[in-house]
Amino acid sequence: MGKKSKFVEIWYDVADIGHLVKAILICIIVAFAAFFIAKPLVESMYPGMAPEKVRVWQLVSSLFAAAAASGIAAALFKPKRVLLEEAPAEVGVIREEEI
């Protein structure tokens, strides 16, 4: 039997399944924590604010937290591949681009 691959293809790219799961968990935990922390924080800073507005601030804070968590996950799990950009190997061929 062959060795099982630990990579998965997502949106025409290949990712390590372990790192992907860890990154998703980091984003979920941080976003939910921000969502639940934001309500008492906003209510203590602005007493008497309408519950609808408190809910909006909860959602906005969780969106910012998810974006920050995505940056943290990107810093923790670096890409494993190296991209090389080289000139075409066609020597003596001139391409004219239409404008």
N, C-alpha and C positions, 0 to 999 in steps of 0.2 A: 504494500500500500504506500501511496505517496505521502509526502509531508504536507500537512494542511497549511495553507497560506494564512498569514496574519494580516494581510492587506485586503482592503475592500475598495472597489471603484465607485466614486461618487462624483457626479458631474464631470465626467471625462478626466478625472484625476484619481490618483491612487493614494490612499491614506492608511496608516497603521490603525487597525481596529481598536487596539488598546488605548492609544492616545486619543482617538476620536471619542470613545466612550468617556474617558476621563475629562476631556474638554467639555463635553456636553454636560456632565455632572457638575463641573465647576460653574458653568454658566447658569444652570438651573438652581443650584444652591445659593449662589450670590444674588440672583434676581429675586428669588422668593424671600431671602433674608431682607433685602432692601424693601420689598413690597410690605412685609409685615412690620418692619422697623419704622417705615415712613409715616404710618397712621398716627401712632402716639407722638412722634416727633413733630409732625405738622400741627396736630391738635394742641400740643403744648406751646408751640410758637405762635399760633394764630387761634386763640380761643374764640369760639363762636362762628368759625368758618362753616359754610354749608357742607353737609356730608358729600355732596356731589363733587365739590371742589377738592375735598380731602382725597376722595377716590382718584381724581385726576392726578393729583400729586403723587399718590401711591404708584400709579401706572407709569408716570414719567420717571420717577426715581428707579423703578425696576428696569425700565428700558435703558437708562444710563448705566445702571449696574451691570446689565447683561452685556452692554458694549464694552465696559471696562473689563469684565470677566473674559470676554473674547480676546482682548489684548493680552491679558495675563496668560491665557491658554496658548496663544500664539508665541509668547515669549518662552513658555515652559517647554513646548513641543516644537522644536525646530524642524524644518524640512530635512528629509534624509537624502535628497537628490541634489545633483549639481547640474545647472542648466548652462549649456555652452552655446554661444551665438557665434557662428562662423559665416564667412562669405561663401557664396555658392562655389562649387568646385568647377563650374563651367568657365574655362579660360578662353578668352577671345570672343565671347558672346556678349553682345551689347543689347540691352533691353531698352526699348523706348516706351515710356509711359504716356498714355493718352490723357489729355487734360480735359 
